[in-house]
C-alpha cells in the first residue's frame, strides 16, 4: 500500500482550513510533498531496530546447533512542539486597503513559510542533545547510527555543503522488510492555525499598557523517524574545489541498498555544481522544449534533485 503524505492525510480529514495550510506548506517546501507521514497516539514513537540476525545452519544427523538470538534495540522518536503566535494590531489591520482579512492572511503566509523552513532545517541539523526542544536531524542520526556518509574530501570549514539522499520506501533485505524515513505526528494532529479573534496584548516594553490585536496560533508536532541507517545518505564536504561527481553520487546510492533512493536534496550552490554534469550518463534534464544548453539537470537516474534552502553552504568539516 502506498504511504500517505501530509497532503493525503489532510484531504482525508476533510477539513478545508487544514487542507489549505498543508497545501501551503507543500508549496513552500517540496519535502512535504514526498515524505510519508505517520499519525501516532501520544508524543513518543517507539520502534524496534534489528541490529543483528541469529546464526543458523545445516546440521549433521545426531548433531545440533548452538541456540542463538537476534539483537534488537529500541529506538524512541519524540515529536516536538512547533508553535507560532501572530499578533496584528487591530487598528492597523482594519485600516489596510485590502481589508483586515487579506492583511492577516498575508501575515499568516509568513508563519507557514517559517514553519516549513524550521522543520526542514532541523531535519538536517537538529540536535536534541544541545537543544532539547528540537528534533534530531539526519546529521545526528548518521553520526549515532553510523550510516552512509561519504566525503567529497573538501576540508575548508564554513564554505562547504552536502547532498542528502532519502528513501521513503520499504526495503526487503537480509533483515526482512524495513521502513525507510517517515514523519510521525503527535496525537495525529495535522498542522493547524487557530484564530483566537481579538485579544489584548502588552505594548512592547510595558507590563501595564495594552492594545487590541488579532491573534492566531500555528501548531505542528512532528518528529523524524529514520528506521535504518541506510535509508538516508549524505555526500558531504563539497566545495568549489571538491565537487560532486557521478562516482561519488553512485557510491552513496549503492551504500544505501537495499533501500531505493527516492529524493536527493541540496543547496542552491551545490545544485549549480551539479549542472556541470548534465548530459553525462545518469543525469536527466528538464524535459521542456528549447535549446539543450538552457535545460537544467533536475534528475539523477530518475531520482528528483530538489533545492532545499535549509541546507547551508557553511557546514563544518564532516569526518
GUMIVO-993310 format. One record per residue (C-alpha): z, x negated, y; chain. Coordinates in steps of 0.5 Angstrom, whole numbers. Example, Ala and Ser with C-alpha at 12.3 -4.5 7.8 and 13.67 -1.06 7.14 Angstrom:
BEGIN
16_-25_-9_A
14_-27_-2_A
end
This chain:
BEGIN
0_0_0_A
-2_-3_7_A
4_-5_11_A
6_-1_18_A
5_-4_24_A
9_-2_30_A
4_3_33_A
3_6_26_A
10_8_26_A
10_10_33_A
4_15_31_A
8_18_25_A
14_19_30_A
10_24_34_A
14_22_40_A
9_22_46_A
13_17_50_A
15_12_44_A
7_12_43_A
6_10_50_A
11_5_50_A
9_2_43_A
1_2_46_A
3_-1_52_A
7_-7_48_A
1_-8_44_A
-4_-8_49_A
0_-13_53_A
2_-17_46_A
-3_-17_41_A
2_-20_36_A
5_-13_35_A
-2_-10_33_A
-2_-14_27_A
5_-16_25_A
8_-11_20_A
15_-7_22_A
20_-5_17_A
25_0_19_A
32_-1_17_A
39_2_17_A
44_-1_21_A
43_-8_25_A
44_-13_19_A
38_-14_14_A
40_-18_8_A
34_-20_3_A
34_-25_-3_A
30_-31_-4_A
29_-34_-10_A
30_-42_-10_A
28_-44_-17_A
26_-41_-23_A
29_-42_-30_A
27_-46_-35_A
24_-43_-42_A
20_-46_-47_A
17_-45_-54_A
22_-46_-60_A
21_-49_-67_A
24_-45_-73_A
31_-45_-73_A
31_-49_-67_A
34_-46_-60_A
33_-47_-52_A
39_-48_-47_A
41_-42_-43_A
38_-42_-36_A
38_-38_-30_A
35_-37_-23_A
37_-40_-17_A
37_-34_-12_A
40_-35_-5_A
42_-29_0_A
38_-29_7_A
41_-25_13_A
37_-23_19_A
41_-20_24_A
37_-15_29_A
39_-17_36_A
39_-12_42_A
34_-13_48_A
36_-9_54_A
32_-8_61_A
35_-4_66_A
31_-1_72_A
34_1_79_A
29_3_84_A
31_5_91_A
30_13_91_A
28_13_98_A
23_7_97_A
20_11_91_A
20_17_95_A
16_15_101_A
11_11_96_A
4_13_98_A
2_14_91_A
8_18_89_A
15_17_86_A
13_18_79_A
7_13_80_A
11_8_83_A
16_8_78_A
11_7_72_A
9_1_76_A
15_-2_75_A
16_0_68_A
10_-3_66_A
13_-10_68_A
19_-8_64_A
15_-7_58_A
11_-13_59_A
17_-17_60_A
20_-14_53_A
14_-16_49_A
14_-23_52_A
21_-24_51_A
21_-22_44_A
15_-27_43_A
18_-33_46_A
24_-32_41_A
19_-31_35_A
17_-38_36_A
23_-42_40_A
29_-37_39_A
36_-41_36_A
42_-36_35_A
46_-43_34_A
45_-45_41_A
44_-37_44_A
48_-32_39_A
45_-26_42_A
37_-28_41_A
33_-28_34_A
32_-34_30_A
25_-36_31_A
19_-40_27_A
21_-47_29_A
29_-46_27_A
27_-43_20_A
22_-48_19_A
27_-54_20_A
32_-50_16_A
28_-48_10_A
23_-54_10_A
17_-50_11_A
10_-52_12_A
10_-56_19_A
4_-61_20_A
3_-66_25_A
-3_-68_30_A
1_-74_31_A
2_-74_38_A
8_-77_41_A
9_-75_48_A
14_-70_49_A
13_-65_55_A
6_-65_54_A
5_-62_47_A
4_-56_44_A
3_-53_37_A
-2_-48_33_A
2_-43_29_A
0_-39_22_A
2_-33_20_A
2_-29_13_A
3_-22_14_A
1_-20_7_A
5_-21_0_A
3_-27_-4_A
3_-27_-12_A
5_-34_-14_A
10_-37_-20_A
16_-34_-17_A
13_-27_-17_A
11_-22_-11_A
14_-25_-5_A
13_-21_2_A
11_-25_8_A
13_-24_15_A
16_-17_18_A
20_-15_24_A
26_-11_22_A
28_-6_27_A
36_-4_27_A
37_3_25_A
30_5_25_A
29_6_33_A
23_4_36_A
22_1_43_A
24_6_48_A
25_8_55_A
30_13_57_A
30_16_64_A
37_17_67_A
35_20_73_A
38_19_80_A
45_14_79_A
49_11_84_A
48_3_85_A
52_-2_89_A
49_-5_94_A
48_-13_93_A
54_-17_94_A
58_-11_95_A
64_-7_91_A
64_-1_95_A
57_1_99_A
53_5_94_A
46_8_95_A
42_13_90_A
37_9_85_A
32_12_80_A
35_9_73_A
31_7_67_A
34_3_61_A
29_0_56_A
31_-2_49_A
29_-5_43_A
33_-8_37_A
28_-13_33_A
29_-18_28_A
24_-23_25_A
24_-24_17_A
21_-30_14_A
21_-28_7_A
19_-35_4_A
18_-42_8_A
10_-42_6_A
9_-35_10_A
9_-39_16_A
6_-45_18_A
5_-50_24_A
1_-55_27_A
5_-59_32_A
5_-65_36_A
-2_-63_39_A
-4_-66_46_A
-10_-68_49_A
-11_-75_45_A
-9_-71_39_A
-13_-65_38_A
-13_-60_32_A
-18_-62_27_A
-21_-58_21_A
-18_-62_16_A
-11_-61_20_A
-12_-54_20_A
-14_-53_13_A
-8_-57_11_A
-4_-52_14_A
-7_-46_11_A
-7_-50_4_A
0_-51_4_A
2_-44_5_A
-2_-42_-1_A
-1_-37_-5_A
0_-34_2_A
-6_-32_5_A
-6_-34_13_A
-7_-27_17_A
-7_-30_24_A
-7_-36_28_A
-4_-36_35_A
-4_-42_40_A
-3_-43_47_A
-9_-43_52_A
-9_-51_53_A
-10_-51_45_A
-15_-45_45_A
-19_-49_49_A
-19_-55_45_A
-21_-51_39_A
-27_-49_43_A
-30_-57_42_A
-30_-55_34_A
-34_-49_35_A
-41_-48_31_A
-38_-53_26_A
-36_-51_19_A
-31_-46_18_A
-31_-43_26_A
-34_-37_27_A
-36_-35_34_A
-35_-28_38_A
-41_-24_35_A
-43_-22_42_A
-50_-23_44_A
-52_-28_49_A
-53_-36_49_A
-50_-39_44_A
-47_-44_49_A
-43_-38_52_A
-40_-36_46_A
-32_-37_44_A
-29_-39_37_A
-25_-34_36_A
-24_-34_28_A
-23_-40_23_A
-26_-38_17_A
-25_-30_18_A
-18_-31_21_A
-17_-29_28_A
-14_-34_33_A
-10_-31_39_A
-8_-34_45_A
0_-33_46_A
2_-35_53_A
9_-35_50_A
7_-42_46_A
9_-47_51_A
5_-53_53_A
11_-57_54_A
14_-58_47_A
19_-63_45_A
16_-68_39_A
17_-65_32_A
19_-69_27_A
end
